[in-house]
Amino acid sequence: MWLPSWLKKRVEDGPTLEKRPRILAVSVSLEDCFLLERLAKQHNWEVKIAHSPQYAFGLVSQSYFEVIVCHRNQYGFPWREVMDRLAEGSPQSCILLTSPVHDDYLWRDVLQHGGYDVLTCPLREEAVLHLVDAAIRFLSPATSFVHAELP
């Protein structure tokens, strides 16, 4: 009896892209939260906002997110530690670091800490759509959740 319920929980929490994609935003600005929530309504994403790394760590230990958007400036935590812990807690998620600067050194550093890519903040709609779609395709090449023409 316990095996079917365990398997059901694994299927519900695992990376299944048949439901709408789940996105976790960690300590992003209010302006960026508004943009993510607006895009979520337009593209049928589920967005969860975590205003602290501690809250985000708890969320990733309890459920699966296809994409995690994490701001570089974390109160009380170095961003590398936050990314390491998020990647450890949700190894199949694509983690995007938001930063006011974006260079090759930062991008390589993000990859070394379990991240997927860097988004320049404040967030721009077309950049978010492009990277979320790329992350979703990375997870499941036959699926795309962005239904808009990108320039």
Buried (B, 14 or more C-beta within 10 A) or exposed (E): EEEEEEEEEEEEEEBEBEEEBBBBBBBBBEEBBEBBBEBBEEBEBEBBBBEBBEBBBEBBEEEBBBBBBBBBEBEEBEBBEBBBBBBEBBEEBBBBBBBEEBEEEBBEBBEEBBBBBBBEBEBEBEBBBBBBBBBBBEBBEEEEBBEEEEE
